[in-house]
Amino acid sequence: MLDSIASPTLWWVTIAAVVALLAVDFLATRKPHEVSMREAVAWSSFYVALPLAFGLYMWNVHGSQRGLEYYTGYLVEKTLSVDNLFVFMLLLTAFAVPKVLQQRVLLYGIVGALVLRSIFIALGAVALERFDWVFLVFGGVLLLTGVKLLRDAILGNDHEVDINQMRVVRLVRRVMPVTDEYDGTKMVVRREGRRWLTPLALVVIAVFATDLVFAVDSVPAVYGITGDPYLVFATNAFALLGLRALYFVLQGALDKLVHLSYGLAAILGFIGVKLVLHWAHEVWPSVPNVPTLASLGVILAILMVTTTTSLLASRRTSALQGDAEAPELPRENDQQESSV
């Protein structure tokens, strides 16, 4: 049986708080505008401080083990959310979304991700409650995802988006006509006596489709850290709520995380093995479980190595490009020959 710290009251309060924060975000973006770095940093700071403070509440009220599970789960989900940002960035670029509309698209994407992940969290809780072998299934999903990420990274196919090849985009275009230009925040306009979708509607639908893919990975990943459905929901919600602002803070730095896919593959693979071991421990008690503290240490180590190697590789690439673009100075012998 899954053990949870949450009472019905805590669930309702948490859901109401998430809805309220989303409402504030919609109010902040009701007037389309280009996001300044100052605005993005302010919102990002708030959405980092809030989950950290909530973790302290968990630690003090529900004990160090629950607090550790929460922080570890939040770290995993925040890392996976950065991968979300890569795909969002590629979609916004591919659809040529105007800068004044980008944060509205991101907000729709966050809402879609929250709804989809909430459904997966509920289904996962029911499945884990009834069938122990679901841990084995979740572990297999994460291992396969990790292998795919690693393969794509090696082949150089990671973070590639071709909107013309997306099935959902082709299906929508087949069902309804799409205008060539954006019309503010409108998703549907009336032309020639019929309804047309705008590119804004199309990019939002594409973002929803990617949300579904990420939900399949992220929910099993955090269930590999904690079996408490409430903590799974809380870590997902806090990791997603700050994405809108974080996108504009990291927009220039995202392309420097060249080894992120390798790190994510390692993290998902590790958690997949952890879930398989957990299932095996339930069947054969002699099989060891991986403690949450050890999981946190491994994940932090992977993130530190990935970030360090990414920055070093990006710096090396920039230096090589700088050398290639630098004008060739005349040699001393050439100067002498020209003077003669």
Contacts in CASP RR format, 6 or more apart in sequence:
PFRMAT RR
TARGET T0000
AUTHOR 0000-0000-0000
METHOD contacts of the structure
MODEL  1
MLDSIASPTLWWVTIAAVVALLAVDFLATRKPHEVSMREAVAWSSFYVAL
PLAFGLYMWNVHGSQRGLEYYTGYLVEKTLSVDNLFVFMLLLTAFAVPKV
LQQRVLLYGIVGALVLRSIFIALGAVALERFDWVFLVFGGVLLLTGVKLL
RDAILGNDHEVDINQMRVVRLVRRVMPVTDEYDGTKMVVRREGRRWLTPL
ALVVIAVFATDLVFAVDSVPAVYGITGDPYLVFATNAFALLGLRALYFVL
QGALDKLVHLSYGLAAILGFIGVKLVLHWAHEVWPSVPNVPTLASLGVIL
AILMVTTTTSLLASRRTSALQGDAEAPELPRENDQQESSV
1 129 0 8 1.000
2 125 0 8 1.000
2 128 0 8 1.000
2 129 0 8 1.000
2 227 0 8 1.000
2 228 0 8 1.000
2 229 0 8 1.000
3 227 0 8 1.000
3 228 0 8 1.000
4 228 0 8 1.000
4 229 0 8 1.000
4 230 0 8 1.000
5 58 0 8 1.000
5 62 0 8 1.000
5 66 0 8 1.000
5 228 0 8 1.000
5 230 0 8 1.000
5 231 0 8 1.000
6 14 0 8 1.000
6 228 0 8 1.000
6 229 0 8 1.000
6 230 0 8 1.000
10 230 0 8 1.000
11 230 0 8 1.000
14 230 0 8 1.000
14 233 0 8 1.000
14 234 0 8 1.000
14 237 0 8 1.000
18 114 0 8 1.000
18 237 0 8 1.000
18 241 0 8 1.000
21 241 0 8 1.000
22 107 0 8 1.000
22 110 0 8 1.000
22 111 0 8 1.000
22 114 0 8 1.000
22 241 0 8 1.000
25 107 0 8 1.000
25 110 0 8 1.000
25 241 0 8 1.000
25 244 0 8 1.000
26 107 0 8 1.000
28 43 0 8 1.000
29 103 0 8 1.000
29 104 0 8 1.000
29 107 0 8 1.000
29 244 0 8 1.000
32 100 0 8 1.000
32 101 0 8 1.000
32 104 0 8 1.000
32 184 0 8 1.000
32 185 0 8 1.000
33 100 0 8 1.000
34 99 0 8 1.000
34 100 0 8 1.000
35 99 0 8 1.000
35 102 0 8 1.000
35 103 0 8 1.000
35 245 0 8 1.000
35 248 0 8 1.000
37 248 0 8 1.000
37 249 0 8 1.000
39 245 0 8 1.000
39 248 0 8 1.000
40 245 0 8 1.000
40 246 0 8 1.000
40 247 0 8 1.000
40 248 0 8 1.000
40 249 0 8 1.000
41 245 0 8 1.000
41 249 0 8 1.000
42 245 0 8 1.000
43 242 0 8 1.000
43 244 0 8 1.000
43 245 0 8 1.000
44 242 0 8 1.000
44 245 0 8 1.000
44 246 0 8 1.000
44 249 0 8 1.000
47 238 0 8 1.000
47 241 0 8 1.000
47 242 0 8 1.000
47 245 0 8 1.000
47 246 0 8 1.000
50 238 0 8 1.000
50 241 0 8 1.000
51 74 0 8 1.000
51 238 0 8 1.000
51 239 0 8 1.000
54 70 0 8 1.000
54 234 0 8 1.000
54 238 0 8 1.000
55 67 0 8 1.000
55 70 0 8 1.000
55 71 0 8 1.000
55 74 0 8 1.000
58 66 0 8 1.000
58 67 0 8 1.000
58 70 0 8 1.000
58 231 0 8 1.000
59 66 0 8 1.000
59 67 0 8 1.000
59 68 0 8 1.000
59 70 0 8 1.000
65 292 0 8 1.000
66 226 0 8 1.000
66 228 0 8 1.000
66 231 0 8 1.000
68 292 0 8 1.000
68 293 0 8 1.000
68 296 0 8 1.000
69 225 0 8 1.000
69 226 0 8 1.000
69 227 0 8 1.000
69 228 0 8 1.000
69 231 0 8 1.000
69 292 0 8 1.000
70 226 0 8 1.000
70 231 0 8 1.000
70 234 0 8 1.000
70 235 0 8 1.000
71 296 0 8 1.000
72 225 0 8 1.000
72 226 0 8 1.000
72 292 0 8 1.000
72 295 0 8 1.000
72 296 0 8 1.000
72 299 0 8 1.000
73 222 0 8 1.000
73 225 0 8 1.000
73 226 0 8 1.000
73 231 0 8 1.000
73 235 0 8 1.000
74 235 0 8 1.000
74 238 0 8 1.000
74 239 0 8 1.000
75 296 0 8 1.000
75 299 0 8 1.000
75 300 0 8 1.000
75 303 0 8 1.000
76 221 0 8 1.000
76 222 0 8 1.000
76 225 0 8 1.000
76 235 0 8 1.000
76 267 0 8 1.000
76 271 0 8 1.000
76 299 0 8 1.000
77 218 0 8 1.000
77 221 0 8 1.000
77 222 0 8 1.000
77 235 0 8 1.000
77 236 0 8 1.000
77 238 0 8 1.000
77 239 0 8 1.000
77 240 0 8 1.000
78 239 0 8 1.000
79 264 0 8 1.000
79 267 0 8 1.000
79 299 0 8 1.000
79 303 0 8 1.000
80 214 0 8 1.000
80 217 0 8 1.000
80 218 0 8 1.000
80 221 0 8 1.000
80 239 0 8 1.000
80 264 0 8 1.000
81 239 0 8 1.000
81 240 0 8 1.000
81 243 0 8 1.000
81 246 0 8 1.000
82 250 0 8 1.000
82 254 0 8 1.000
82 257 0 8 1.000
82 260 0 8 1.000
83 214 0 8 1.000
83 260 0 8 1.000
83 261 0 8 1.000
83 264 0 8 1.000
84 113 0 8 1.000
84 210 0 8 1.000
84 214 0 8 1.000
84 243 0 8 1.000
85 243 0 8 1.000
85 246 0 8 1.000
85 247 0 8 1.000
85 250 0 8 1.000
85 254 0 8 1.000
86 159 0 8 1.000
86 254 0 8 1.000
86 260 0 8 1.000
87 159 0 8 1.000
87 161 0 8 1.000
87 210 0 8 1.000
87 214 0 8 1.000
88 105 0 8 1.000
88 106 0 8 1.000
88 109 0 8 1.000
88 207 0 8 1.000
88 210 0 8 1.000
88 243 0 8 1.000
88 247 0 8 1.000
89 247 0 8 1.000
89 251 0 8 1.000
89 254 0 8 1.000
90 159 0 8 1.000
90 160 0 8 1.000
90 161 0 8 1.000
91 161 0 8 1.000
91 163 0 8 1.000
91 203 0 8 1.000
91 206 0 8 1.000
91 207 0 8 1.000
91 210 0 8 1.000
92 102 0 8 1.000
92 105 0 8 1.000
92 203 0 8 1.000
94 161 0 8 1.000
94 162 0 8 1.000
94 163 0 8 1.000
95 163 0 8 1.000
95 199 0 8 1.000
95 202 0 8 1.000
95 203 0 8 1.000
95 206 0 8 1.000
96 199 0 8 1.000
97 105 0 8 1.000
97 182 0 8 1.000
97 199 0 8 1.000
97 200 0 8 1.000
97 203 0 8 1.000
98 182 0 8 1.000
101 182 0 8 1.000
101 184 0 8 1.000
101 185 0 8 1.000
101 200 0 8 1.000
102 247 0 8 1.000
103 244 0 8 1.000
103 247 0 8 1.000
103 248 0 8 1.000
104 185 0 8 1.000
104 200 0 8 1.000
105 200 0 8 1.000
105 203 0 8 1.000
105 204 0 8 1.000
105 207 0 8 1.000
106 243 0 8 1.000
106 244 0 8 1.000
106 247 0 8 1.000
107 244 0 8 1.000
108 204 0 8 1.000
108 207 0 8 1.000
108 208 0 8 1.000
109 204 0 8 1.000
109 207 0 8 1.000
109 208 0 8 1.000
109 211 0 8 1.000
110 240 0 8 1.000
110 241 0 8 1.000
110 242 0 8 1.000
110 243 0 8 1.000
110 244 0 8 1.000
112 207 0 8 1.000
112 208 0 8 1.000
112 211 0 8 1.000
113 211 0 8 1.000
113 214 0 8 1.000
113 215 0 8 1.000
113 240 0 8 1.000
114 236 0 8 1.000
114 237 0 8 1.000
114 240 0 8 1.000
116 208 0 8 1.000
116 211 0 8 1.000
116 212 0 8 1.000
116 215 0 8 1.000
117 215 0 8 1.000
117 218 0 8 1.000
117 219 0 8 1.000
117 233 0 8 1.000
117 236 0 8 1.000
117 240 0 8 1.000
118 233 0 8 1.000
118 236 0 8 1.000
119 215 0 8 1.000
120 215 0 8 1.000
120 216 0 8 1.000
120 219 0 8 1.000
121 219 0 8 1.000
121 229 0 8 1.000
121 232 0 8 1.000
121 233 0 8 1.000
121 236 0 8 1.000
122 229 0 8 1.000
124 134 0 8 1.000
124 219 0 8 1.000
124 223 0 8 1.000
124 229 0 8 1.000
125 229 0 8 1.000
125 232 0 8 1.000
127 134 0 8 1.000
128 134 0 8 1.000
128 135 0 8 1.000
128 223 0 8 1.000
128 227 0 8 1.000
132 279 0 8 1.000
132 282 0 8 1.000
132 283 0 8 1.000
133 279 0 8 1.000
135 223 0 8 1.000
135 224 0 8 1.000
135 275 0 8 1.000
135 276 0 8 1.000
135 278 0 8 1.000
135 279 0 8 1.000
135 282 0 8 1.000
136 275 0 8 1.000
136 276 0 8 1.000
136 279 0 8 1.000
138 220 0 8 1.000
138 223 0 8 1.000
138 224 0 8 1.000
138 272 0 8 1.000
138 275 0 8 1.000
139 220 0 8 1.000
139 224 0 8 1.000
139 271 0 8 1.000
139 272 0 8 1.000
139 273 0 8 1.000
139 275 0 8 1.000
139 276 0 8 1.000
139 279 0 8 1.000
140 272 0 8 1.000
140 275 0 8 1.000
140 276 0 8 1.000
141 216 0 8 1.000
141 217 0 8 1.000
141 220 0 8 1.000
142 217 0 8 1.000
142 220 0 8 1.000
142 221 0 8 1.000
142 268 0 8 1.000
142 269 0 8 1.000
142 271 0 8 1.000
142 272 0 8 1.000
142 275 0 8 1.000
143 268 0 8 1.000
143 269 0 8 1.000
143 272 0 8 1.000
143 273 0 8 1.000
143 276 0 8 1.000
145 216 0 8 1.000
145 217 0 8 1.000
145 268 0 8 1.000
146 264 0 8 1.000
146 265 0 8 1.000
146 268 0 8 1.000
146 269 0 8 1.000
147 265 0 8 1.000
149 158 0 8 1.000
149 261 0 8 1.000
149 262 0 8 1.000
149 264 0 8 1.000
149 265 0 8 1.000
149 268 0 8 1.000
150 261 0 8 1.000
150 262 0 8 1.000
150 265 0 8 1.000
152 158 0 8 1.000
152 160 0 8 1.000
152 261 0 8 1.000
153 259 0 8 1.000
153 261 0 8 1.000
153 262 0 8 1.000
153 265 0 8 1.000
158 261 0 8 1.000
159 261 0 8 1.000
163 169 0 8 1.000
163 206 0 8 1.000
164 170 0 8 1.000
166 206 0 8 1.000
166 209 0 8 1.000
168 205 0 8 1.000
168 206 0 8 1.000
168 209 0 8 1.000
169 202 0 8 1.000
169 205 0 8 1.000
169 206 0 8 1.000
172 178 0 8 1.000
172 197 0 8 1.000
172 202 0 8 1.000
172 205 0 8 1.000
173 202 0 8 1.000
176 195 0 8 1.000
176 196 0 8 1.000
176 197 0 8 1.000
177 194 0 8 1.000
177 196 0 8 1.000
177 197 0 8 1.000
178 196 0 8 1.000
178 197 0 8 1.000
178 198 0 8 1.000
178 199 0 8 1.000
178 201 0 8 1.000
178 202 0 8 1.000
179 189 0 8 1.000
179 191 0 8 1.000
179 196 0 8 1.000
179 197 0 8 1.000
179 198 0 8 1.000
179 199 0 8 1.000
180 199 0 8 1.000
181 198 0 8 1.000
181 199 0 8 1.000
182 198 0 8 1.000
182 199 0 8 1.000
182 200 0 8 1.000
183 189 0 8 1.000
183 198 0 8 1.000
183 200 0 8 1.000
184 198 0 8 1.000
184 200 0 8 1.000
185 200 0 8 1.000
186 198 0 8 1.000
186 200 0 8 1.000
187 197 0 8 1.000
187 198 0 8 1.000
187 200 0 8 1.000
187 201 0 8 1.000
187 204 0 8 1.000
188 195 0 8 1.000
188 196 0 8 1.000
188 197 0 8 1.000
188 198 0 8 1.000
188 201 0 8 1.000
189 195 0 8 1.000
189 196 0 8 1.000
189 198 0 8 1.000
190 196 0 8 1.000
217 268 0 8 1.000
218 236 0 8 1.000
219 232 0 8 1.000
219 236 0 8 1.000
220 271 0 8 1.000
220 272 0 8 1.000
220 275 0 8 1.000
221 267 0 8 1.000
221 268 0 8 1.000
221 271 0 8 1.000
222 231 0 8 1.000
222 232 0 8 1.000
222 235 0 8 1.000
222 236 0 8 1.000
223 232 0 8 1.000
223 275 0 8 1.000
224 271 0 8 1.000
224 272 0 8 1.000
224 274 0 8 1.000
224 275 0 8 1.000
224 278 0 8 1.000
225 271 0 8 1.000
225 292 0 8 1.000
225 295 0 8 1.000
226 232 0 8 1.000
226 235 0 8 1.000
226 292 0 8 1.000
255 314 0 8 1.000
256 310 0 8 1.000
256 311 0 8 1.000
256 314 0 8 1.000
257 306 0 8 1.000
257 307 0 8 1.000
257 310 0 8 1.000
258 310 0 8 1.000
258 313 0 8 1.000
258 314 0 8 1.000
258 317 0 8 1.000
259 306 0 8 1.000
259 309 0 8 1.000
259 310 0 8 1.000
259 313 0 8 1.000
260 306 0 8 1.000
260 310 0 8 1.000
262 306 0 8 1.000
263 302 0 8 1.000
263 303 0 8 1.000
263 305 0 8 1.000
263 306 0 8 1.000
266 302 0 8 1.000
266 306 0 8 1.000
267 299 0 8 1.000
267 302 0 8 1.000
267 303 0 8 1.000
270 295 0 8 1.000
270 298 0 8 1.000
270 299 0 8 1.000
270 302 0 8 1.000
271 295 0 8 1.000
273 290 0 8 1.000
274 290 0 8 1.000
274 295 0 8 1.000
277 287 0 8 1.000
277 288 0 8 1.000
277 289 0 8 1.000
277 290 0 8 1.000
278 289 0 8 1.000
278 290 0 8 1.000
280 287 0 8 1.000
281 287 0 8 1.000
281 288 0 8 1.000
281 289 0 8 1.000
330 338 0 8 1.000
END
